[in-house]
């Protein structure tokens, strides 16, 4: 070796090495040269070092070491050179060579096998640090290709993968699929058998690769039980892929071409609100995902901790692509069978053992580390960034970790877009409230920001926006669900908060648009911050807020195992009601904090905290987030029990006025006592909500009023559900109570019955009364009922129409076995009523399909149809993705139930929205319909109404997917919805569409409303007339603008 010191910064090689080392290459490490990892013996002994005295000698030293290195099969090496009494560490003798931009991902890995063959790709700790270079990885990928071609007959197929496997084997298998040109579908092991079956059918795959564990084998067999045509293949193991025997068969893959816009692999959505759906990712998508890591920070040589990633998930797919693009090494758990199951503890330990410099994981790990002071120093000093994705980070965890110096960085991403935020910023934000959830949008994305307003315009003063991602030169969404500036776009449905810090624009996730809880009071609640606060209680494993269509919010809690263990140790075995009481006491401090932070309408009563059955755990997505809709449906009875408990809170200890003392002074005194119990004494004319009352207080006050009226035999059926909101003063409520009690005492003899029962709706039509003449006149407009079969919404038309008007309603003799039979029945009734045309047909709401079908039937018989008027609905509106018809399996009862639920929510939303949300009667019907849908007791009218809706929806779906075609045509038709659109488009009659500003188009998520603003009519009838009417779905039936146009379009 050489002696002496020199300025090594003058050396071309040493400058490159210094840049690779990070922090300008200056490290205060121990003095050694060349400790090789992955070799039996190191080239130089630990502690050996050399001193040189010229740049030439320095270069010669490097050349000597390089020769020694190339003669040994090492995986990676570390060198330390001393100069200027500072040490510079080269993480690799050679600098990582960035792959050319035109290569596809399979070609990128082939490039690395040559240009960066000794660069470390995988790292894991097993007794000591072990590594896998690109050269070794390349051999394993070839082995995977061999195995695939031995087991799969054709390349142009899809192979599904359902496996619990170690990370190295899973990623190598994925790369083998890509190199072989075979499309893989990666399935979450957390899916149900039904979900797996649906995904296999959607992908039309004949092969399912399954790991050997009993759980996956059982799941796979259950999933393919019905079809029987899917062949099971064994998942590749680490031993198979990384065998010492070189690949010998099918090594030449030169015949495989990788078109950038062809499908590379398939993932699926999380299924948080519906069954999972396929998401196609092209080679271009994958390439752009990898380049998303080219941000402000130089990542060459960094070690990314990916031990806890799920590699069937987008987070797991993107990590190896980052590494291949920027030169990071991917640290994973050691390959074992069964694989290591990540926990916050073993993840942290492996981050230390693998010498990771970054970590990428879900926020639950960070939240656990925040409660463990032993982790703080390492996270702050050894990790350059802790990156989380998939959900927001709890406030207390963020505060704790950032205050200890941990650099927390959120990553905003979705399977449809890949990364949408900058990875990684060069500088971190100074710790302040929610800084750990704030991100900058990625510069490679073509993004537009649009204001997103809730029902009241804003939400607690927060400026909300939505991000729309358009195709650009460096970023291509894999799916589009919106239109912006006349171009296809994708939006995640997330509501974002926007702010400016140090001149840069930052965003944080406020919540999902479809997660917002629409309360019966017209208010909206964002559940995420409340859930995050309550989830900080050590006894809360998962939590879901409920309250859609209700006057107050509640929470479903899945308790941790620790809750049951601690409770049993302290109190013994307790019944469920006492367990619930104990949970409510434990969660009380967190509930107090949540209520202090929440708006008034979102506060939660302790009685609205409900403990779910420990034997029925919450269903989770691949991201380990709760499948919200599924959980709410599964616990619907528990939710109703919570509301019944609150409705009993009628302040029984405050006696109501006696009948013989029913005076305004006495009722005023009673109301004052009730209100002061909640918010203290206030002026008689003061607005109680301005003095601190909220929806929970309103419920209790109303219940006390109802009790007082029932006690004196007064009628309560005409007390609106929102009476306290309508009359929010002591004076007003006292006068109302006095008048309601006085009215009963002056002679009404009606038996009140159910205190919640209001004015009944009209009875359904009688047999033989299908056609009902509303106005005399020639060539009447024949108006078809809504989905519920009734015509009780049509009286305004009868009063204001100038020309003939006839309504069609469902009666006991109406055939409901198929839509075809229903069409034939109505056709005959119309013929009897009006033997000759021209015919004028109209339909209100979901029966628009009947108007189109009848018009086509009349045209087929040689009659002229002069008018087809569709009021706030067209059949193609059901093609909106929110309804899920594109992937519906007709034989699946679960699919139909999900479709019914979406439709029920839409109908209830229309009812509650009508009249500006202030028509109590509409709110009542919405509640009753929801009760009927969920199988709870409801008035006869509402039950019959909903059964009619449900039956009609089933008939309509059958007709749309196959009923409009003969059997031979159906057998040949691969895309029935496209055939249905062609069927509609052949209508010759003029079509007019009347769209309510607050009607059907408002029932779908906001980010879809622009694309579906015409309700889908333009898909079939580009020449249709469109009339936009101000008002709600039912409101517009009394709107003169609609009434005039229905007649003028004919005239």
Secondary structure, 3 states (H helix, E strand, C coil): CCCCCCCHHHCHHHHHHHHHHCHHHEECCCCCCCEEECCCCCCCCCCCCCCCCCHHHHHHHHHHHHHHHHCCCCCEEEEEEEECCEEEEECCCCCCCCCCCCCCHHHHHHHHHHHCCCCEEEEEECCCEEEEEHHHHHHHHHHHHHHHHHHCCCCCCEEEEECCCCHHHHHHHHHHHHHHCCEEEECCCCCCHHHHHHHHHHHCCCEEEECCCHHHHHHHHHHCCCCCCCEEEECCCHHHHCCCCCCCCCCCCCCCCCCCCCEEEEEECCCCCCCCCEEEEEHHHHHHHHHCCCCCCCCCCCEEECCCCCCCCHHHHHHHHHHHHHCCEEECCCCCCCCCCCCHHHHHHHHHHCCCCEEEECHHHHHHHHCCHHHHHHHHHCCCEEEECCCCCCHHHHHHHHHCCCCEEECCEECCCEECECCCCCCCCCCCCCHHHCECECCCCEEEEEECCCCCCCECCECEEEEEEECCCCCCCCCCCEEECCEEEECCCEEEEEEEECCEEEEEEEEEHHHCEECCCCCEECHHHHHHHHCCCCCEEEEEEECCCCCCCEEEEEECHHHHHHHHHHHCCCCHHHHHHHHHHHHHHHHHHHHHHCCHHHCCCHHHEEECCCCCCCCECCCCCECHHHHHHHCHHHHHHHHHHHHCCCCCCCCCCCHHHCCHHHHHHHHHHHHHHHHCCCCCCCCCCCCCCCHHHHHHHHHHHHHHHHHCCCCCCCCCCCHHHHCCCHHHHHHHHHHHHHHHHCCCCCCCCCCCCCCCCCCCECCCCCEEEEECCCCCEEEECCCCCCCCCCHHHHHHCCCCEEEECCECCCCCCCHHHHHHHHHHHHHHHCCCCCEEEEEEHHHHHHHHHHHHHHHHCCCCEEEEEEECCCHHHHHCHHHCHHHCCCCCHHHHHHHHHHHHHHHHHHHHHHHHHCCHHHHHHHHHHHHHHCCCCCCHHHHHHHHHHHHHHHHHHHHHHHHCCCHHHHHHCCCHHHHHHHHHHCCCCCEEEEEEEECHHHHCCHHHHCCCCCCCHHHCCCCCEEEEEEEECCHHHHCHHHHHHHHHCCC
